[in-house]
Amino acid sequence: MKNHIPNKLACAIRCSLIAGAASTAVMVNTAIAEEDTENIERIQVTGSKITAIGLESSSPIQTVTAEEIGMAQEPEVEKILRDLPSTIPGDGGNVNNGTAGAATVNLRGLGPQRNLVLLNGKRMVPFNIGGRVDTASIPTAMIESVDIVTGGASAVYGSDAISGAVNFILKRDFSGVAVDTNISETADSDGQNNYIAITLGGNFDDGDGNAVMSFGYVKRDPVLLADRPLGQFGIRTDNGAGYQEFLDGATAPAPISGCGGPSVVDISGSGSTTSIPTRFEVLGTPIGLQFRDDGSLGAPCSRFNFNPFNYYQTPLERYNFMAQSHYTINDDIEAFGNFHFTNATVTQQVAPSGTFGASLVLPLYNPLISSSALTTMLSEANAARVGGTLVAGQNWTDSNANGVVDSEDLLNVRLRRRTLELGERSTSYESDLWQGTVGIRGTLLDNYDYELFYQYGESNRLNVSSGYTNLTNIQNALMATTNENGDIVCENGEAACVPINLFGGFGSITPEMAAYASATALLKETYEQEIFGGFISGELEFATLPTASRGLSLGLGFEKRTESGSFEPDECWKQAPASCLGGAGGNILPISGGYDVTEWYFEGMLPLVEDVTLIESMNLEFGYRAADYSSFGSNDAWKVGLNWRPIESVLFRVMEQRATRAPNIGELFSPVTRGLGDATIDPCSVANAGNIDARLKELCMATGMTAAQVGVIPDIIAGQVNTFDGSDPDNLPKPETADTFTAGIVLTPELPFADSFSLSIDYYDIRIEDVIGSFSPQEIIDGCYVLGDLTQCAKINRQGGDLTGDLAGIDTFVTNLDYLKAEGIEVGYNLTYELDSWGELQLNGNVNKYLTQESQSSAATPVVDCNGFFGTSCNPISDIKATTRLTWAWDDLTTSVLWRYQGAIDVLPNEAENMFEPFRHIGSYSYIDLFASYAVTENIEVTVGVDNLLDKQPPVVGDTAGTTAYNSGNTFPSSYDVLGTIYKAGLKLRF
């Protein structure tokens, strides 16, 4: 498959290879020989399946090399990718409450579900029905490089490649034995991360084949919020309560005497109203009291500090195995295959469970209620009856029909009790994921490359949630009375039922009560993916323009893909409207579904002009992909691009693409269940009482409130509100479509002060329409009560006037939203300078500048501008993010310094009024990381490193400044370094 081409083409290829930030070429079969540019192989680049001589991509490609990965000394590739200017954090080790126990990549801030993750150019099996890929399943030791393509790539790879594609390229040939070990630990002597990988490989049959196996193990220790001063207690986002104590190094203010307990703070502090002692509320009324340690009732006196129990870094234990091989059968056929398996366990932990906002029926004859508390209850309830908010048959059962509330009656209440006696809540995500590929590739007629392959992947996960209250059993336990022997028993007569005492402080729940009131729930997730495909590519010499020396390179291909997945919850999870788990946020119903898709595609690269003045080369790139889905029908994707090299050292490139994303299994087949969403305030609650005018009062009443309830019912709790989520079978989402445009220039001039230099500047514009998603709860609340949109008001369901009851919540069904857009400029540069006998200096980096990062759910809702902002609708997105690395290599010693920078951000303008003024702005951040390695012998290399050398501390924003998943411990743990300085050391053995 050798081809004789002019030296100028070899120079063009070398230029494209040097410009690593612009377009990294992956060699097919052999590499370019430095001294022989007469014989050059056809090459293939990420973002195309064509193999052609001198191929240069019209799309920008950023490459992370194995050397760069090694300098990071990080076994979790997600942590390396999240620092790139082109990404924002996805799920990972710094996401606790809201994690799926995986590690995802979020390219351009458009969502992990909108960038396709590939392994050697082929899809990876998702880990769940949301179609997302867990990058933790990729063995770091086997990675040769990671290519990141900006802009749609659906014409090449199919659905999901809207913001681009992330292609993990594995080492093709490996001989010998490699042992890589690394350990890291924070300056506080915690958060240890241990890694070891053993790789074995070699050639066989006189070099016609190569086989390699790699085994890896990672163990990541947890770091609690309690382990850092910033996370030890909550700081209120709205008024800054607790901030001064943090600055002073003090503890959170303690509650008044008689209102104590573990991890409780004064009522003025930050924390949950599900506290110790128990909060007492009657649904639909202004009654809001709190028990004391002695069992009496009084005004609210404490909040629960839930911070210390949560993780800044979740624990992980992971085992990886990978094997791959290729064998040349003859000059025209090569067989290949690979297999990888990952077993991983991630554990999430949050504060102890409780009864939270659950609606409970309380018999006032319960003998565990003190006489003092009962007197207060009766007095308050009768006052609410007179005031019109307590109504028989609604929130009060008048058992003896005497028209007054007395000890024979029942009240619909909330008993907000934090059940520390049950221990912390946790969920372990135990996953087994494997994927295998087999195929053949080679040449036909000396000029055409082909490949046929079959791939199957499977993910099996078991999620175990423990430490939760069993709300069904608690309701049974509250229905207590005294039997003829004077014993306190449950009215249902079940021997296992133990009456529970929620009417006091810590310790009122005995071990026997706790055993009956606790619950553990199981959830099994499965996903399967099967792909059969092939393509053929080559040059059609007869299709050569008179102005060019090479003909049209054309590729044709097909894929048949089947996807299926399921959710199998146990009976506890299935209970409606909420599961039996107190504080789990809702219920889960079984999901089972799938689809198949048949796709045909073609790609072409046509040389237009070569070797004329100001046109050394000009190529037209194009492609089209047609897909037929069993779930919704057909759609298509296409691309048209042009690259022009006026002289050897300058390349212009431009690409226009239409990309698509089909609805995934979760978006198509999810039944309606109750969950939790993020919101800042209920405008109809007591928290907004001073701002309720006649117009707002009318809107509040239109959503199910009585006039007496407006302005007196409780506000939402801890920045969360109940939601009703799922697919609408009568209005299933249609595919997303994206129009993406990129244009850029790559410069590779010869400079007198440098041995090599490359600079790329690229503009990108990605606009996605018919975005598959849901209106946020805050959008619906604002749409109703601020904009007066009655269609949004219809999505608000109140119970007893408020939004915190079991049957209350906001409808947030999956639908097609208006648009999502990212636009910006990215710069990449690389400079190398030889120091003669003193080695070599290399400077490289990337800078991303967002021009636009916005979305709009509908024409009736405001545009959400996230560029340079943070808030409940925007995870932090700096308008400028950059990395720069300076490396000095001298003989056996290599040293390197990395500068990570992200620009300043502000709170969303519409949320600024409800945020403490010092928290509204986060200044720019710079982190300095160091690395050094020394080759002790040919076989032994020692590495050391320091991350966050200057111990830069994260910003303080309080506990409700963003979404629950990304705003934790009073900051944004995934966006900023929360663990402080980290020391790293490693050992590499090669034989």
ABEGO torsion letter per residue (X at the ends): XBBBBBAAAAAAAAAAAABAAABBBBBBGBBBBAABAABBBBBBBBGBABBBBGBBBABBBBBBBAAAAAAAGBABAAAAAAABAABBBBBEAABBBGBAGBBBBBBGGAEAAABBBBBGGBBBBBABAAGBBBAAABBAAABABBBBBBEBAAAAAEBGBAAEBBBBBBBABBBEBBBBBBBBBBAAGBGBBBBBBBBBBBBBGGGABBBBBBBBBBBBBBBBAAABAAAABBBBAAAGBGAAAAAAGBBBBBBBBGABEBGBBBAABBEBABBOBBBBBBBGBABBBBBBAAGBBBBBABBBBAAAABBABBBBBBBBBBBBBBBBABAABBBBBBBBBBBBBBBBBBBBBEAEABBBBBBAABAABBAAAAAAAAAAAAAAAAAGABBBGAABBBAAGAGBBBAABBBBBBBBBBBAAAEBBBBBBBBBBBBBBBBBBEBBGGABBBBBBBBBBBBBBBBBBBGBBBAAAAAAAABBBBBAAGBBBBAAGBAABBBBBAABBBGABBAAAAAAABBBBBBBBBBBBBBBBBBBBBBBAABBBAABABBBBBBBBBBBBBBBBBBBBBAAAABOABBABBGAGEBBBBBBBEBBBBBBBBBBBBBABBGBBGBABBBBBBBBBBBBBAAAEBBBBBBBBBBBBABAABBBBBBBBBBBBBBBAAAAABBBBBBBBBBABBAABAAAAAABBAAAAAAAAAAGBBAAABGABBBBBGGBBBBBBEBBAABBBBBBBBBBBBBBBBBBBBBAABABBBBBBBBBBBBBBGBBBBBBAAAAAAAAAAAGBAAAAAABBBBGGBAABAABEBBBBBBBBABBBBBBBBBBBBBBBBAEAAEBBBBBBBBBBBABBBBBABAABBBBBABGBBEAABBBBBABBBBBBBBBBBEABBBBBBBBBBBBBBBBAAAAAABBAAAABBBBBBBBBBBBBBBABAABBBBBBBBGAAGBBBBBAEAAABBAAABBGGBBAAABBAAEBBBBBBBBBBX
